[in-house]
Amino acid sequence: MTTAAKRPLKQQFLIDAAIMLHRYGTPSHRLERVMDEVSQGLNVHSAFLYTPTALVISLDEDSAASEMTVIRRVDSGSVDVGKVIELGRVLGQVARGEVTADEAMPIIHRIDVAPSMYGPWTYGLACATACAAVAVFFGGTVQEWIAAAVVGILVTVMELLHARWKLEKGLLEPIAGVVASLSSILIARSFVGMDDRLVTLAGLILLIPGLRLTVALTELAVGHLSAGVARLAGAMVSLATLFIGVAFVWRMIDPLRVADDAGADLNVRAFWIALAVAPIAFAIVFRAGPKQWPIIMLVSYLGVLVSRSMELRFGVEVGAFLGALTIGCVSNLYARVRDIPAMVLLTPGMLILLPGSLGYRSLAALLERETLEGVQLGFSMVVIGLSLVGGLLVSNAIVPPRRVL
């Protein structure tokens, strides 16, 4: 078997670059296509097979006259927009022949080991702000906005401790569900007229796998069946284990709950303020730099405006489709002008439109034996997810991105 020390430099570069893209949360259809382009630029015949937990790479350089297959067990990480931009720039230079593989190798490794763009305090504040904004979108009161921010901070602390202590990967979701629901109930007892279930959902919103669900449906739609099925199954299991922690607390300490599920009317002024703040918070969560904040805000605004206006006239499915279409077209156009990966804008811009909360609410309804409502919410989640995927695919046909990444 060929070792890394004896492996040709071009092949080692392709392997390392693919692993890094995998680690930064790049979808399978984008990773495989961009790596094919880079391989062609290096005159290496290649095939890449991606799943969320593994990467299979087959390489055959003409000069070597021998095929080599490499299998790597790599967990797909959270999206890191900053590193995707830097890595995408280097890969583009290699594909165009502007930089050789031996020149690019140390550059991509410096990108990989570079510290996160934002420290834990900034990241935690962004998560809390995002949770508070989501509570506004759900029609919560001022007390519920504050409570959602507090719960969001607690969940973020659990996430950071989980990563630092290197605990079993599947433990984060149920523990976060327990912490969020328990803290929401305890906080609700201190405020009059606060819905702890709304606060729990808002506080957990960043762990609800709406993005993974949409990416999985996109992969299935474009024919990447192994990656799509694996990611879809992982998203559903993640949602289920997250809700198990919530349901455990609801069953154990239900007498402590203060029943108030009526909610409040949506505060229009607060909604627009939250819409202005949420994209920046999501951009920080995905490690997008300040230079991308204005365009991310613009893309998010346009997507929500189109989605909500069309939803009122034609229904939620049409609204989701046209909202995703708008975000996709603007993101691809900006990516062509500035020569950056389109997913830099797509990821935070789409997050506000994602249907992950419907899956959570579906499980909550089923837990309360409201079977019909639970099935309806689950079906709505799938339909809206497919509508979003359709909008993104059509946007790629209308405004093809210059890069496939």
N, C-alpha and C positions, 0 to 999 in steps of 0.2 A: 504494500500500500504506500502511496506517495505521502510523505510527511510534509508539513508546512515549510520546513527548512529547505526541502528539495524541490518543492513545487515551483513552477515558473511564476515570475512576479506578476504577469498579467492575470493569471488565473487566481492567484492569492488576492489580488486587488479586487477582482469581481466577487469573490467569496466574502471578503470583509465588507465591501460596500453593500451587498445584498443583506447581510446580517444586520448592519446598522439601520438600513431602511426598514427592515422587519421590526427592529427594536423601537423605532420611533413611531410605530403605529401606521405605517403606509399600507393601504389596502392591497390585496393580492393582484388585482388587474393593473394597478399603477406600477407596483414593484416589478412585476414580470416584464411589462412593456419597456420600462425605462432601462432595466438591466439588459434587455435584448438590444436596445439601441447602443448602450455603452459597449457591449460585447462586439457588435459590428464595427464600432469605431476602433476597437483594438484588434480586429481581424481574428476573433476567437469565436468558434461555433459553440453555441450555448443553449441550454434549456433550463428553465427555472420553474420549480413547482413549489408553491407557497401554501401553507396552511397556518392558522394562528399559533400553532405550537411547534412547527417544524419547517425546515427549508431544505429542499432537495435540489442540488445543482449539478448539471452535467456540462462539462467543458471539454473542448477538443480544439487545440491550436494547430494550425496547419503545419507549423514548423516542428511541432512535437510529434505529430502523426499518431497520437494516442489519446483515447478518450478517458476522462476521469470523472467519477461521480462522487459527490460529497453530500453527506447528510448531517444536518445540524439541528439540535434540539434548542430552539430559541423561543421564549415566550414573547408574544406580541405586546409591546409596552404601550403606555399612554402616548398620545400625539405630542410631539415636541416640534412646534412649528419653526422655532429658531434654528434648530439643527437640521431640519428638513431643507430650509432655505440654503444654508451653507453647504450641505452635502449635495443638494441638487445643482448648485452652481458649479461645484467641482466636477460632478459627473457630466454635466453639459460640456464643460471644457474638454474633458477626456473624449467624449463621444465625437466632438468636432475636430479632434486632433490638435487642439491648442496646448494640451498638457499631456505628458506621457504618464504611464502607470507608475513608474518609479518616482516621478515628481509628485504625483497626486497621493501616493500611499501615506507619507507622513502627515499630509494635510488632513486627510479624512480621520486619521487616528487622533490628531489634535482636536478635531471637532468632537469626536466621540468622548474623549476624556474631559472636555471642558465642563466646568460647573454649570449648573442650571442658571438660566438667565435671571430668575427671581429666587430670593431666599424664602425660607419657610414662613416668615412673618408676612411678607407680601403675598405669598401664595394663600396663606390662611385668610388674610383680609379679602382677597379676591373671591375665595370660596364663600365667605360669609356674605359678601355683597351680592353674589349671584343667587344665593339662597333667599335673601331678602327680596330681591327683584322677582324671583319666581313666586314668592308669596303674594306680591302685588298682582302678578298676572293671574293668580288663582282667586283674586277678589278678597284677599285677607284684610284685616284691620291693621292699624298701626301696631298694636300689641303683637299681632301675629307676624308682622314684618320683623320686629325686633327679636321675637322668639326664634324665628326661622334662622336669623343671622347667628344667634347663640348656638343653636343646634348644629348649624353648618360648621362653626368653629370646632365644636366637640367632635364631629365626624371627621373633620380634617386632621385633628390631633390624632385620632385613632388611625387614620390612613398613614400619617407620617411615622407613628410609632410602629405600626405594622411593617412598614418598609425598613425602618432602622433595625428592628429586632429580627427581621427576616423570618417572620412567622409563616406558618402554612398558608399558602395563597388563598385557599377557600375559606379561611377564618374571617377575613375582613368584612364580607357582606353581612353575615348573621350578627357579628358583634356590633357593627355599625347600626344595624336595624334595632338591636336591643338598646343601644345608647340613645339613638334618636327618639324612639318611641317613649322610653322611660323618662328622658329629660323633658320631652314635650308635655307629657302628662303632669309631671311635677311643676313645670312652669305654668301650665294652664290653671292649676289650683291657686296660683297667686294673682291671676288676672280674671276679671269678670267678662264673660262673653267671648272666650277664646277657644277656637277649634283646634284641639291638639292633633287631630288627624291631618288637617291641612298643614300644620307646622311640621309634622313628621315627614310628610311628602316633600315639602319645600326643602327641608334640611337634608334630605337624602338625594336630592335631584341630580347631583353630580355623580353619584354612584349608580343611578338607574341607567341601565345599558341601552338607552335610546339610540345613541350614535352607533353602537355595535350592531344593533338590530338593522338600522338603515344600511350600514356598510355591508352586512351579510346579504340583505336582499339585493343590493346592487351587484355583489359578486355573483349571486345566483342568476341575476338577469343577464349578465354579460358572459355567462357560461363557465365561470370558475366554481364548479360545483363542490369540489372537496373543501375549498376554503370557505365557501358560503354556508354549506351545511354545518361545518365545524363551528364557525363563528356564530351562526344562528342558535345552535344548541348551547354553546357557551353563554350567550346572552340570556337565553331563557332560564338556564340553571342559575346564573348570577342573580337574575331578578327573583327567582323563587327562593333562593337562600337568603337574599336580603329581606324578603317579606316574611320568611320564617321567623327571623329575629323580632320583627315588628309584631307578628301575630302572637308569639310567645308572651310578650309583655302585655298585649291587650287581654289575653286570656287570664294571665296571672294576677294582674292588678286592675282589672276593669272597674271595681268599686271606687277606685280613686279618681276615675275620669269625671270631668265636669261636662255634662252633655250639652253641647252647643254646636250643632252641625249646620246651622242655618246659613252661615257665611255672611258676606256683606256684598253690596253692589260694588262693581268695579269703579274705583276712583280714577277718572280719566286723566287728571293732572298727574297723579302718582304713576299711572301706567306709562305715560310718555317719559317721565323722569327715569323710571326703572328701565325703559327701553333704551334710554341714552346711556345708562350706567352698565347694564347687563353685558353688552358686547365687549366692553373693555375688560370686565371681570372674566368673561369667558376667554378673551384673548390672553390674559395673564395665566389662566389655568392651563391653556395649551402652549404657553411659553412663546407667544408672539411678541415681537419687539414693539416699542412705542411708535416706530415709523409706520407700522401696519395698522395702528389703532384707528386713525380717521377713516380709512377705506373699509375696515371691518365694520365700523359703526354705520357707514353709508350702506353697505351691502345688507346688513341686518335690518336697518330701517326700511329699505326698499322691499326686502322679502316679507317683512311683517305687514307693511302697508298693502302690498298686492294681495297677500294671503287673506287678510282680514276683510278687505273690501270685496274680493271675489267670493269669499265664504258667505257673506251676507246675501249675495245675489244668486249664487249657483250651488252652494253647499260646501262642506268642509273638504271633501275630496278634491274638488276643482280648485279651491283656495290653496290647498297644500301643493297641488301640482304646479300651479302658476307661481306660487311663492318660491318653490324650489327652482323652477325654470328661470325666474328673475335672478336669484342668487347665483345660479350656475352660469348664466350668460354674462353677468357683470364680473364675476370672479374670473372666468376664462378670458374676457376682454382685457381686464386689468393685468392678468398674468401674461398675456401676449405683449402688452405695452411695456411692462416692467421686467419681463423675462424672469419671473419667479414661479414656483409651483402653484397651481390653481388651488390646491388643498389648503394653502395658507389662509385663504379667505373663506373657502367652502366650510371648513370644519367649525370655526366659531359662528359663522353666519347661519349655518343650518341648525345649530343647537337649539335655538328658540323655537323652531318649527317641529322638532322631533316629538314623536308620540309616546315616549317612554312612560310618562305619567299615566297614560291610559292602561298600560299593562299592570301597573301597580294598583290602580283603582279597580281593575278587573279582578285581581286576586283578593282585594279587600271585600268586594261585593260577594265573591264566592265564599269567603270565610264567613260572612254573615248569612249564608244560605240564600242570597238573592241571585239565584242561578241565571235567570233571564238577563238581568242587568250585567252580570259578570261576563256572560257570553257576548253580549252586545258590545261591551267596552273592549273585550279582546279582539273581536272582529273589526271594530273601528281602528284599533291600533294597527292591525295588519293592512287594512285598506289605505289608511293614511300613509303608512310606511311605503307601500307600493306606489302611491301617488307621488311621494317625494322622490322615489327612485326614478319614476317615469319622467318627472320634471328635469332631473339632473341628466338623464340620458339624452333627452331632447335638446337640452342646452349644449351638450357636447357636439351635437350634430349641427346646431345653428351657429355656434361660435366655437370651433375646435380650438382647444388649447394648444399653444406652441409646444409646450412640453406635455408629456404623458404623465409626469409625476404630479 
